[in-house]
């Protein structure tokens, strides 16, 4: 743990007022550091508040080995961040703000009132009382020749001097909330390699839906289904048909793998089980029963419970000849192929992949090529599915960066 017993007469500039930047500000203020936090938007935490619109999923309660595995190829690096501030520690920290939490049936963790605004409000109050200075409508524009920060303010551009800097600028998704990825050019100009920002937790487009499916079923949910990539286990959940393809929680969970296969092959086929609760053999037997005077649509409804968007998607994607062979039709219901061609644009994604590689940082998240400049949050090159994993790693990275700044200031005696 960082020694915060003695005040440090230093000033730190934090660029970005999301969870990572605010958490670092708290760590620094408690260490006696003067903190000036700059955010381009009229208020801080805008994406955090949007994430809470449908219920503030703050983290997840699953066992730690499964939790950290959600970060895929960046598991080792994110594990190092979470060691000091995991999901349990995050919940305790929230409780310390006077906000209680509960675990939902899915294992996701929420504030008891399901809202983000009360949590942010009490947190900002605590930060202000600790001396953190918030500067809204202040946009970072890179560095001046003397190393000072270029900051555009409502009164015009000014130079900001600080003993250390934390960049917590988010990724490139939801630019209207402030995370527009404009920082990439500034880092590249400073000689920092940045992995290209890509959509993550996003929807995907097919070549084209038929007019009937697009016009009648765009926006329709498909619940209690299973989806997976060829050769891999299917995941159960739900997703939504869109005018151009598919999106939703089940798709988001697979988005990294889908995006990577599209980049490699130009397309990616996922397989959909419309009725994961029934076996292919049982379906085949049910559908082989005499249809009598009933239409195929009625037969699918009576024998398989398929109708609405599920039946429409089956009709859209299953070969026509399968409807004349009930065993082959059962096979289509259990493994309906959907060919995806491209991800939706970055600005529509929930989060982004790419960013500042961990290889460009030390263990305290300081850029090795720019001593005294640290990075945290979604602008780092990692990704995770929705479910609280994104927020947890952002909080943890902000904490690690804040502690790293304190140690660096102490060691350099700046």
C-alpha positions in Angstrom: 0.0 0.0 0.0 1.1 3.6 -0.7 2.2 5.5 2.4 -0.3 8.4 2.6 0.6 9.5 6.2 2.7 12.5 5.1 1.4 15.2 2.8 3.3 15.7 -0.5 3.7 19.2 -1.7 3.1 18.4 -5.4 0.6 19.1 -8.1 -0.8 16.5 -10.4 -3.0 17.1 -13.5 -5.5 14.4 -14.4 -7.0 14.5 -17.9 -10.4 12.8 -17.9 -13.2 12.6 -15.4 -14.4 9.0 -15.7 -14.1 6.3 -13.1 -10.3 5.8 -13.6 -9.5 9.5 -13.4 -11.7 10.1 -10.4 -10.3 7.1 -8.5 -6.8 8.3 -9.1 -7.8 11.7 -7.9 -9.1 10.2 -4.6 -5.8 8.3 -4.0 -3.7 11.4 -4.7 -5.8 13.8 -2.6 -5.6 11.4 0.3 -1.8 11.5 -0.1 -1.9 15.3 0.2 -1.2 15.9 -3.4 -2.9 18.9 -5.1 -5.1 17.5 -7.8 -6.5 19.4 -10.8 -8.8 17.3 -12.9 -9.7 18.5 -16.4 -12.6 17.2 -18.5 -13.7 18.3 -21.9 -17.4 17.9 -21.1 -19.7 20.2 -19.1 -19.7 17.6 -16.2 -17.7 14.6 -15.3 -18.7 10.9 -15.4 -21.0 11.2 -18.4 -20.4 7.7 -19.7 -20.5 6.3 -16.2 -24.0 7.8 -15.8 -25.1 6.4 -19.2 -24.0 3.0 -18.2 -26.3 3.2 -15.2 -29.4 4.2 -17.2 -30.7 0.6 -17.4 -29.4 -0.3 -13.9 -25.9 0.5 -12.6 -24.0 -2.8 -13.0 -20.9 -1.9 -11.0 -19.1 -5.3 -11.0 -19.7 -9.0 -10.9 -19.7 -11.6 -8.0 -18.3 -14.6 -9.8 -15.2 -16.3 -8.3 -12.0 -14.5 -9.0 -10.4 -17.1 -11.4 -13.5 -16.9 -13.7 -13.7 -13.1 -13.2 -10.1 -12.4 -14.3 -10.4 -14.8 -17.2 -12.9 -12.4 -18.8 -9.9 -10.2 -19.8 -8.7 -12.8 -22.3 -5.2 -12.2 -23.6 -4.7 -9.2 -21.2 -5.6 -11.4 -18.2 -2.0 -11.2 -16.7 -1.9 -7.4 -16.9 -5.4 -6.8 -15.6 -4.8 -9.4 -12.9 -1.9 -7.2 -11.6 -4.3 -4.3 -11.4 -7.1 -6.2 -9.7 -4.7 -7.7 -7.0 -5.0 -4.5 -5.1 -8.6 -3.6 -5.9 -10.8 -6.5 -7.0 -14.6 -6.8 -7.2 -15.0 -7.3 -3.4 -12.8 -4.3 -2.7 -14.8 -2.2 -5.1 -18.0 -3.2 -3.3 -16.5 -2.3 0.1 -15.4 1.1 -1.4 -18.9 1.8 -2.6 -20.3 0.8 0.8 -17.9 3.4 2.3 -19.7 6.0 0.2 -22.9 5.1 2.0 -24.2 3.2 -1.0 -25.3 -0.4 -0.4 -25.1 -3.0 -3.1 -26.8 -6.3 -3.9 -26.0 -9.3 -6.2 -28.6 -10.0 -8.9 -29.7 -13.4 -10.1 -27.1 -13.2 -12.9 -24.3 -12.6 -10.4 -24.0 -9.0 -11.4 -23.6 -6.4 -8.6 -25.8 -3.3 -8.5 -26.4 -0.4 -6.1 -29.6 -1.0 -4.2 -31.4 1.8 -6.0 -29.9 0.6 -9.4 -28.8 4.1 -10.2 -25.4 5.7 -11.0 -26.2 9.3 -10.2 -26.4 9.0 -6.4 -23.1 7.2 -6.3 -21.4 9.8 -8.5 -22.9 12.6 -6.5 -21.7 11.5 -3.1 -18.3 10.6 -4.6 -17.8 14.0 -6.1 -18.8 15.6 -2.8 -16.1 13.6 -1.1 -13.5 14.5 -3.7 -14.2 18.2 -3.5 -14.0 18.1 0.3 -10.6 16.4 -0.1 -9.4 19.3 -2.2 -9.8 18.0 -5.8 -10.3 20.8 -8.2 -12.6 19.9 -11.1 -12.2 21.9 -14.3 -15.1 21.2 -16.8 -15.1 22.3 -20.4 -11.3 22.0 -20.4 -10.0 19.9 -23.3 -6.5 18.6 -23.5 -4.7 19.3 -26.8 -1.3 17.6 -26.2 1.9 19.1 -25.1 3.7 22.4 -25.6 7.4 22.4 -26.6 8.4 23.0 -22.9 6.5 19.9 -21.8 3.6 21.8 -20.3 0.0 20.7 -21.2 -2.0 22.5 -23.8 -5.5 22.9 -22.4 -8.4 24.6 -24.2 -10.6 26.4 -21.7 -13.8 28.5 -22.1 -11.4 31.5 -21.9 -9.0 30.2 -24.5 -6.0 28.0 -24.5 -3.6 28.0 -21.6 -0.5 26.0 -20.6 -0.7 23.8 -17.5 2.3 22.8 -15.5 2.2 19.8 -13.2 4.7 17.6 -11.5 3.0 14.5 -12.9 0.1 13.8 -15.3 -2.4 11.1 -15.5 -4.2 10.5 -18.8 -7.6 8.8 -18.3 -9.3 9.7 -21.5 -11.4 6.7 -22.2 -11.5 4.9 -25.5 -13.3 5.9 -28.7 -16.9 4.8 -28.2 -19.7 7.2 -27.5 -17.8 10.3 -28.6 -20.8 12.5 -27.7 -20.0 11.7 -24.1 -16.4 12.8 -24.4 -14.5 9.6 -25.3 -13.7 10.5 -28.9 -10.2 9.0 -29.2 -8.7 12.3 -30.2 -5.9 11.7 -27.7 -4.4 9.0 -30.0 -2.9 11.6 -32.3 -1.3 13.5 -29.4 0.4 10.3 -28.1 1.5 9.3 -31.5 3.0 12.7 -32.1 4.9 12.2 -28.8 6.3 8.9 -30.2 4.0 6.6 -28.3 2.7 3.6 -30.3 -1.0 3.1 -29.9 -2.9 0.0 -30.9 -5.8 1.1 -33.2 -9.1 1.7 -31.5 -11.7 -0.9 -32.5 -15.4 -1.4 -31.5 -15.9 -3.8 -28.6 -19.2 -5.0 -27.0 -20.8 -4.0 -30.3 -23.3 -5.2 -32.8 -22.5 -6.8 -36.2 -23.9 -6.5 -39.7 -25.0 -9.3 -42.0 -24.8 -9.0 -45.8 -28.5 -8.0 -45.8 -31.7 -9.1 -44.2 -34.8 -9.6 -46.3 -37.2 -6.6 -46.4 -39.7 -8.6 -44.4 -37.3 -9.4 -41.6 -35.8 -6.0 -41.5 -39.2 -4.1 -41.5 -41.1 -6.4 -39.2 -38.6 -7.7 -36.8 -35.8 -5.1 -36.4 -35.6 -4.5 -32.7 -37.2 -7.8 -31.8 -35.4 -9.7 -28.9 -34.5 -13.4 -29.2 -34.6 -14.7 -25.6 -33.5 -18.1 -24.2 -31.3 -18.9 -27.1 -27.6 -19.9 -27.3 -24.9 -18.5 -29.6 -21.4 -19.5 -30.4 -18.6 -19.6 -32.9 -18.0 -22.6 -35.0 -16.1 -25.3 -33.0 -16.7 -23.6 -29.7 -19.3 -24.1 -26.9 -22.4 -22.0 -27.2 -23.4 -19.4 -24.6 -27.0 -19.0 -23.5 -28.6 -15.6 -23.2 -30.4 -13.2 -25.5 -29.8 -10.7 -28.2 -31.7 -8.4 -30.6 -32.3 -8.4 -34.3 -31.4 -5.1 -35.9 -32.1 -3.6 -39.3 -28.6 -4.5 -40.3 -27.7 -7.6 -38.2 -27.6 -8.5 -34.5 -26.6 -6.9 -31.2 -27.2 -7.4 -27.5 -25.6 -9.0 -24.5 -25.0 -12.5 -26.0 -23.4 -10.9 -29.1 -21.3 -8.5 -26.9 -19.9 -11.5 -25.0 -18.5 -12.9 -28.3 -17.6 -9.6 -29.9 -13.8 -9.8 -29.5 -13.6 -13.2 -31.1 -16.1 -12.3 -33.9 -14.2 -9.1 -34.7 -10.9 -11.0 -34.8 -12.3 -13.6 -37.2 -13.7 -11.0 -39.5 -10.3 -9.2 -39.5 -8.7 -12.5 -40.4 -11.2 -14.0 -42.9 -13.4 -11.2 -44.0 -16.5 -12.8 -42.3 -17.4 -14.8 -39.3 -20.2 -17.4 -39.0 -21.8 -17.9 -35.6 -24.3 -20.7 -34.9 -27.6 -20.1 -33.1 -29.5 -22.6 -31.1 -33.1 -21.3 -31.1 -34.2 -23.9 -28.5 -31.2 -24.8 -26.2 -33.6 -26.4 -23.7 -34.6 -29.1 -26.2 -32.4 -31.8 -27.8 -32.1 -32.2 -31.6 -33.5 -35.7 -31.3 -36.6 -34.6 -29.4 -37.2 -31.8 -31.8 -36.9 -34.1 -34.8 -39.4 -36.5 -33.3 -41.9 -33.6 -32.5 -41.6 -32.1 -35.9 -42.0 -35.4 -37.6 -45.5 -35.7 -36.3 -48.2 -35.4 -39.0 -48.9 -31.8 -39.8 -52.4 -32.4 -41.1 -54.1 -29.3 -42.4 -51.8 -26.9 -40.4 -49.4 -24.6 -42.1 -45.6 -24.9 -41.4 -45.8 -21.8 -39.2 -48.5 -23.4 -37.1 -46.7 -26.7 -37.0 -43.5 -25.0 -35.7 -45.6 -23.2 -33.1 -47.4 -26.3 -31.9 -44.5 -28.8 -31.9 -41.6 -26.6 -31.2 -43.0 -23.4 -29.7 -41.3 -21.4 -32.4 -43.0 -18.2 -33.6 -42.4 -14.5 -34.0 -38.8 -13.4 -34.5 -37.4 -16.9 -33.9 -39.6 -18.4 -36.6 -38.9 -15.6 -39.0 -35.1 -16.0 -38.5 -35.4 -19.7 -39.1 -37.3 -19.0 -42.3 -34.7 -16.4 -43.3 -31.6 -18.6 -42.8 -32.5 -22.2 -43.1 -32.3 -23.8 -46.6 -35.7 -24.1 -48.2 -35.3 -27.8 -48.6 -34.9 -28.3 -44.8 -38.6 -27.4 -44.4 -39.5 -30.6 -46.3 -37.2 -32.8 -44.1 -38.1 -32.5 -40.4 -34.9 -34.0 -39.2 -32.8 -31.5 -41.1 -35.1 -28.7 -39.9 -34.5 -29.8 -36.4 -30.7 -29.6 -37.1 -31.2 -26.0 -38.4 -33.1 -25.0 -35.3 -30.2 -26.3 -33.2 -27.4 -24.8 -35.3 -28.7 -22.0 -37.4 -25.7 -20.3 -39.1 -25.5 -16.4 -39.2 -22.8 -15.0 -41.3 -21.5 -11.7 -40.0 -19.6 -9.3 -42.2 -18.5 -6.3 -40.1 -18.8 -4.8 -36.7 -20.9 -1.7 -36.2 -19.0 1.6 -36.1 -16.8 2.4 -33.1 -19.0 5.4 -32.1 -21.9 2.9 -31.6 -20.0 0.4 -29.5 -20.3 0.2 -25.7 -16.6 0.1 -25.3 -13.4 0.0 -27.4 -10.4 -2.3 -27.8 -7.0 -1.1 -28.6 -5.2 1.9 -27.0 -2.0 2.3 -25.1 -0.2 -1.1 -24.9 0.8 -2.3 -21.5 4.3 -2.9 -23.0 4.7 0.9 -23.2 4.0 1.2 -19.4 5.8 0.2 -16.3 4.0 -1.7 -13.4 2.6 1.6 -12.1 1.1 2.5 -15.5 3.7 5.2 -16.3 4.8 5.6 -19.9 8.4 4.5 -19.9 9.1 7.0 -22.8 7.5 9.9 -20.9 8.5 9.8 -17.2 5.9 11.4 -15.0 3.0 10.7 -17.5 0.7 7.8 -16.5 -2.3 6.2 -18.2 -5.4 4.5 -16.9 -8.8 3.3 -17.8 -10.3 2.3 -21.1 -7.6 4.1 -23.0 -5.3 1.1 -22.1 -5.2 -1.8 -24.6 -7.5 -4.3 -23.0 -11.2 -5.2 -23.4 -13.8 -7.2 -21.5 -17.4 -8.1 -21.9 -20.2 -6.2 -20.2 -21.3 -7.4 -16.8 -19.3 -5.1 -14.5 -15.9 -6.2 -15.8 -15.2 -2.9 -17.7 -15.9 -0.7 -14.7 -14.0 -2.8 -12.3 -10.8 -2.7 -14.3 -11.2 1.0 -14.9 -11.5 1.7 -11.1 -8.6 -0.7 -10.4 -6.3 0.9 -13.0 -7.0 4.4 -11.7 -6.1 3.3 -8.2 -2.9 1.7 -9.4 -1.9 4.8 -11.4 -2.7 7.1 -8.4 -0.6 5.0 -6.1 2.2 4.9 -8.7 2.2 8.6 -9.1 2.5 9.0 -5.3 5.5 6.7 -5.2 7.1 8.4 -8.2 6.8 11.8 -6.7 8.3 10.6 -3.4 11.1 8.8 -5.1 12.1 11.6 -7.5 11.6 14.3 -4.7 10.3 16.6 -7.4 
